[in-house]
Each structure stands twice: as C-alpha cells, then as structure tokens.
C-alpha cells in the first residue's frame, strides 16, 4: 500500500490542468465553461 502525503500546490495544478475543457487564467484560477473550480489566493497570516 502506498504511503499517503499531503497534497502540494504542484499536485493541485497538475490535476486541475489535466481536466477536460479547463482553462487557466493568471496561473491561479482554473475554469470550465466560465465557472471557477480552483482559485489560489495570496497567503494570509491568519490562515492556518
């Protein structure tokens, strides 16, 4: 059985970009048909 690990940002980019009919704007928003399904925001000091 494979060992699990936390997803990395690169993993999310790879999976999102691999989905059919996906576009990426500004390298941080992934959309299908004009609907966003991944949005990377800037880091916040209060986010845990």
C-alpha positions as CSV (number, residue, x, y, z in Angstrom):
1,X,0.0,0.0,0.0
2,X,1.3,3.4,-0.9
3,X,2.1,5.9,1.8
4,X,-0.2,9.0,1.8
5,X,1.0,12.5,2.0
6,X,-0.4,16.0,2.0
7,X,-1.2,17.4,-1.5
8,X,1.2,20.1,-2.7
9,X,0.3,23.1,-4.8
10,X,2.0,21.5,-7.8
11,X,-0.3,18.5,-7.4
12,X,-3.4,20.7,-7.5
13,X,-2.1,22.5,-10.6
14,X,-1.4,19.2,-12.3
15,X,-4.8,17.7,-11.5
16,X,-6.8,20.8,-12.4
17,X,-4.9,21.4,-15.7
18,X,-5.5,17.8,-16.7
19,X,-9.2,18.0,-16.5
20,X,-11.1,18.3,-19.8
21,X,-12.0,21.7,-21.2
22,X,-10.1,23.5,-18.4
23,X,-8.7,27.0,-18.9
24,X,-6.3,28.7,-16.5
25,X,-6.1,32.5,-16.1
26,X,-3.3,34.3,-14.4
27,X,-1.8,30.9,-13.4
28,X,-4.1,30.8,-10.4
29,X,-7.8,30.4,-11.5
30,X,-9.0,27.2,-13.2
31,X,-12.3,27.3,-15.0
32,X,-14.6,25.2,-17.1
33,X,-17.2,26.9,-19.1
34,X,-16.6,30.2,-17.3
35,X,-17.1,28.7,-13.9
36,X,-14.2,28.7,-11.4
37,X,-13.4,25.5,-9.6
38,X,-9.9,26.3,-8.3
39,X,-8.8,29.7,-7.1
40,X,-5.4,30.3,-5.5
41,X,-5.4,33.3,-3.3
42,X,-2.4,35.1,-1.7
43,X,-1.3,33.8,1.6
44,X,-2.8,35.4,4.8
45,X,-1.0,35.4,8.2
46,X,-4.2,34.4,9.9
47,X,-4.9,31.3,7.7
48,X,-3.9,28.1,9.3
